[in-house]
Amino acid sequence: MVKTNNPVKFLHDEDVSNSEEDLVAGSKVGSDLWLSEYLSPWDIYVHGISRVLVTKQTPFQEMSVVETENYGNALVLDGKWQSCVADEFLYHEPLIHPAMFYHGEPRTVLILGAGEGATAREVLRWKSVEEIVTVDLDGDVVEACRQYLPEMHAGAFNHPKVELIIANALEYLDNTTQKWDIVVFDLSDAIAEGPSFQLFTKECFAKIRRILKPEGFLMMQAGSLLLSQLHLHARLINTVNAVFPNVQPYSSFIPSFGEPWGFAIASAKEIDTQVDPEKVDYILATKTTGGFKMFDGITLLGLMQTPGHIRKLIATETQIFTQAEPLKAFGKGISNSLQG
């Protein structure tokens, strides 16, 4: 959890100059393998890689798990950095816990995008949860995460409350008759070549609202907040708002992404953006097993205060994403040098 029609490149030491005159302020380059990740046509984030643990072209996408010195093991899909051990809590805690708090007693949770298993891990913190169904298209990715990212899933895939289904999320939404307290939309980026872009649409969000209970919540990852990509986030929020009367965007900065990342919570219910931090902390202390790294009452209050430039852009954007004109995020990276 990133970006161009030019390939994401893994550069070896012979491609990087380590001469003293080329080093900044006497710094020393620590890696001889580099993942160049394009955030936009004009922005790049270069990750130093210690080791490639696995790489594979699955039936749906290119998948790699890599080892890094600063961030631990990380999952990369279609050249896009998905998450890593060191800072995934800055993604998964804000993704999950706002809606769980607002609901109060979530019992049934549907997760679209099983990924690393960290999403299910966070849902399991809530004592009221009785059933979690997690749906992922790509079994190869799930198995790689089981093996190489145990710190993230923490055994969640094997928990008795968790059912893992390898299936197309759209087909699952069409066929399920169950009603859910919470639906988590944790899919990979909506690049045109990837498997997820058709789900970032008004039609898909309408399917989700159909299977939510009246008091239910949708919580979702909502893309990059880089200024050059912010219009896509605004259009996505408006797309969700075309289906749900109450939508609140928020964000968290993810260091290993090199950019702030957007989220959204949506419901038929009103969403209180001025929560009492002490009340939130009491609920977390009594209704969860704890163990949060960043999430608490003050954090939730801060998350719900959307900056003015984002609110203004959402208010002025009119386009929404449909199956006929879906969201297509920036580019695809291909790590050809890792294949074979």
QUIRA-V624734 format. One record per pair of residues at least 6 apart in sequence whose ideal C-beta (glycine too) atoms are under 8 Angstrom apart, sorted by the first residue. I is the first residue (numbers start at 0). J is the second residue. Records with the same first field share a line. If there is no record, write none. Layout:
I = J + J
This chain:
0 = 74 + 76 + 79 + 80 + 81 + 82 + 90 + 187 + 188 + 220 + 256 + 260
1 = 36 + 37 + 38 + 44 + 78 + 79 + 80 + 188 + 223 + 256 + 329 + 332
2 = 36 + 37 + 38 + 39 + 78 + 79 + 328 + 329 + 330 + 331 + 332
3 = 37 + 40 + 329 + 330 + 331 + 332
4 = 330 + 331
5 = 37 + 330 + 332
6 = 78 + 332 + 333 + 334 + 335
7 = 34 + 35 + 36 + 37 + 78 + 332 + 333 + 334
8 = 33 + 34 + 35 + 334 + 336
9 = 32 + 33 + 34 + 35 + 48 + 51 + 334 + 336 + 337
10 = 32 + 33 + 35
11 = 31 + 32 + 33
12 = 31 + 32
14 = 33
15 = 28 + 31 + 33
17 = 27 + 28
19 = 25
22 = 28
28 = 47
29 = 47 + 68
30 = 47 + 48 + 49 + 68
32 = 47 + 48 + 49 + 50 + 51
33 = 45 + 46 + 47 + 48
34 = 45 + 46 + 48 + 65 + 75 + 80 + 334
35 = 43 + 44 + 45 + 332
36 = 43 + 44 + 45 + 46 + 78 + 79 + 80 + 257 + 332
37 = 43 + 329 + 330 + 332
38 = 44 + 223 + 225 + 228 + 257 + 258 + 329
39 = 225 + 227 + 228 + 329
40 = 227 + 329 + 330
41 = 227
42 = 225 + 227 + 257
44 = 80 + 256 + 257 + 258
46 = 65 + 67 + 70 + 73 + 80 + 255
47 = 67 + 68 + 69
48 = 65 + 66 + 67
49 = 65 + 66 + 67 + 68
50 = 65 + 66
51 = 63 + 64 + 65 + 66 + 337
52 = 63 + 64 + 65 + 66 + 72 + 147
53 = 62 + 63 + 64 + 143 + 146 + 147
54 = 61 + 62 + 63 + 64 + 334 + 337 + 338
55 = 61 + 62 + 63 + 139 + 143
56 = 62 + 338
57 = 137 + 139 + 140
58 = 137 + 139
59 = 136 + 137 + 193 + 194
60 = 76 + 77 + 137 + 140 + 187 + 193 + 194
61 = 76 + 77 + 78 + 333 + 334 + 338
62 = 74 + 75 + 76 + 137 + 139 + 140 + 143
63 = 74 + 75 + 334 + 337
64 = 72 + 73 + 74 + 75 + 143 + 144 + 147 + 148
65 = 72 + 73 + 75
66 = 72 + 73
67 = 73 + 83
69 = 85 + 255
70 = 83 + 84 + 85 + 86 + 254 + 255
71 = 83 + 84 + 85 + 150
72 = 83 + 84 + 147 + 148 + 150
73 = 80 + 81 + 82 + 83 + 84 + 255
74 = 80 + 81 + 82 + 83 + 114 + 115 + 140 + 143 + 144 + 148
75 = 81 + 334
76 = 140 + 187 + 193
77 = 187 + 188 + 190 + 192 + 193 + 331 + 332 + 333
78 = 331 + 332 + 333 + 334
79 = 187 + 188 + 190 + 331 + 332
80 = 255 + 256
81 = 114 + 115 + 187
82 = 90 + 91 + 114 + 115 + 117 + 151 + 255
83 = 255
84 = 148 + 150 + 151
85 = 255
86 = 253 + 254 + 255
87 = 115 + 117 + 151
88 = 292 + 293
89 = 251 + 252 + 253 + 254 + 293
90 = 220 + 251 + 253 + 260
91 = 117 + 118 + 120 + 121
92 = 121 + 291 + 292 + 293 + 294
93 = 249 + 251 + 262 + 293 + 294 + 298 + 302
94 = 118 + 121 + 183 + 185 + 218 + 219 + 220 + 262
95 = 118 + 121 + 122 + 183 + 218
96 = 121 + 124 + 283 + 291 + 294 + 299
97 = 218 + 249 + 264 + 299 + 302 + 303
98 = 105 + 181 + 216 + 217 + 218 + 264 + 266
99 = 105 + 122 + 125 + 181
100 = 274 + 279 + 282 + 283 + 299
101 = 216 + 264 + 266 + 268 + 270 + 271
102 = 180 + 181 + 214 + 215 + 216
103 = 282 + 286
104 = 127 + 180 + 286
105 = 122 + 125 + 127 + 128 + 180 + 181
106 = 127 + 128 + 129 + 130 + 180
107 = 128 + 129 + 130 + 131 + 177 + 178 + 179 + 180 + 181
108 = 122 + 128 + 130 + 131 + 132 + 179 + 180 + 181 + 182 + 183
109 = 131 + 132 + 133 + 134 + 175 + 177 + 179 + 181 + 182 + 183 + 210
110 = 118 + 119 + 122 + 131 + 132 + 133 + 134 + 182 + 183 + 185
111 = 134 + 168 + 171 + 172 + 182 + 183 + 184 + 185 + 186 + 198
112 = 118 + 133 + 134 + 135 + 168 + 183 + 184 + 185 + 186 + 187 + 195
113 = 119 + 133 + 134 + 135 + 141 + 156 + 163
114 = 135 + 140 + 141 + 144 + 185 + 187
115 = 144 + 148 + 151 + 152
116 = 133 + 141 + 144 + 145 + 148 + 151 + 152 + 153 + 155 + 156
117 = 151 + 152 + 153 + 155
118 = 133 + 183 + 185
119 = 131 + 133 + 152 + 155 + 156 + 158 + 161
120 = 151 + 152 + 153 + 155
122 = 128 + 131 + 181 + 183
123 = 131 + 155 + 158 + 160 + 161 + 288
124 = 287 + 288 + 289 + 290 + 291
125 = 286 + 287
126 = 286 + 287 + 288
127 = 286
128 = 160
129 = 160
130 = 160 + 162
131 = 158 + 160 + 161 + 162
132 = 161 + 162 + 164
133 = 161 + 162 + 163 + 164
134 = 164 + 165 + 166 + 168 + 171
135 = 141 + 163 + 164 + 165 + 166
136 = 165 + 166 + 167 + 168 + 194
137 = 165 + 194
138 = 165
141 = 156 + 163 + 165
144 = 151 + 152
145 = 152 + 156
155 = 161
156 = 163
164 = 171
168 = 186 + 198
169 = 197 + 198 + 203 + 206
172 = 203 + 206 + 207 + 210
173 = 206
175 = 210
177 = 210
178 = 210 + 211 + 212 + 215
179 = 210 + 211 + 212 + 215
180 = 211 + 212 + 214 + 215 + 216
181 = 215 + 216 + 217 + 218
182 = 207 + 210 + 211 + 215 + 216 + 217 + 218
183 = 218 + 219
184 = 198 + 207 + 217 + 218 + 219 + 220
185 = 219 + 220
186 = 195 + 198 + 199 + 220
187 = 193 + 194 + 195
188 = 195 + 222 + 328
189 = 195 + 196 + 198 + 199 + 222 + 325 + 326 + 327 + 328
190 = 196 + 327 + 328 + 329 + 330 + 331
191 = 327 + 331
192 = 331
193 = 331
196 = 325 + 326 + 327 + 328
197 = 203 + 322 + 325
199 = 235 + 238 + 320 + 325 + 326
200 = 238 + 320 + 321 + 322 + 325 + 326
201 = 238 + 241 + 242 + 319 + 320 + 321
202 = 321 + 322
204 = 217 + 238 + 239 + 241 + 242 + 243 + 265
205 = 242
207 = 217 + 242
208 = 217 + 242 + 243 + 267
211 = 217 + 267
213 = 267
214 = 266 + 267 + 268
215 = 266 + 267
216 = 264 + 265 + 266 + 268
217 = 239 + 243 + 263 + 264 + 265 + 266
218 = 262 + 263 + 264 + 265
219 = 239 + 262 + 263 + 264 + 265
220 = 260 + 261 + 262
221 = 232 + 235 + 236 + 248 + 261 + 262 + 263
222 = 228 + 231 + 232 + 235 + 260 + 261 + 326 + 328
223 = 229 + 231 + 232 + 256 + 258 + 259 + 260 + 261 + 328
224 = 232 + 250 + 258 + 259 + 260 + 261 + 309
225 = 258 + 259
228 = 328 + 329
229 = 308 + 309 + 312
230 = 312 + 316
231 = 326 + 328
232 = 248 + 261 + 309
233 = 309 + 312 + 313 + 315 + 316
234 = 316 + 318 + 319 + 320 + 326
235 = 261 + 263 + 320 + 326
236 = 246 + 248 + 263 + 313
237 = 313 + 316 + 317 + 318 + 319
238 = 319 + 320 + 326
239 = 246 + 263 + 265
240 = 246 + 265
241 = 319
242 = 265
243 = 265 + 266 + 267
244 = 267
245 = 265 + 266 + 267 + 268 + 269 + 270
246 = 263 + 264 + 265
247 = 263 + 264 + 265 + 270 + 272 + 303 + 305
248 = 261 + 262 + 263 + 305 + 309 + 313
249 = 261 + 262 + 263 + 264 + 302 + 303 + 305
250 = 259 + 260 + 261 + 262 + 302 + 305 + 309
251 = 259 + 260 + 262 + 302
252 = 258 + 259 + 260
253 = 259 + 260
264 = 270
270 = 303
272 = 303 + 304
273 = 300 + 303
274 = 296 + 299 + 300 + 303
275 = 296
276 = 295 + 296 + 297 + 299 + 300
277 = 296
278 = 296
279 = 295 + 296 + 299 + 300
280 = 295 + 296
283 = 289 + 291 + 294 + 295 + 296
318 = 324
320 = 326
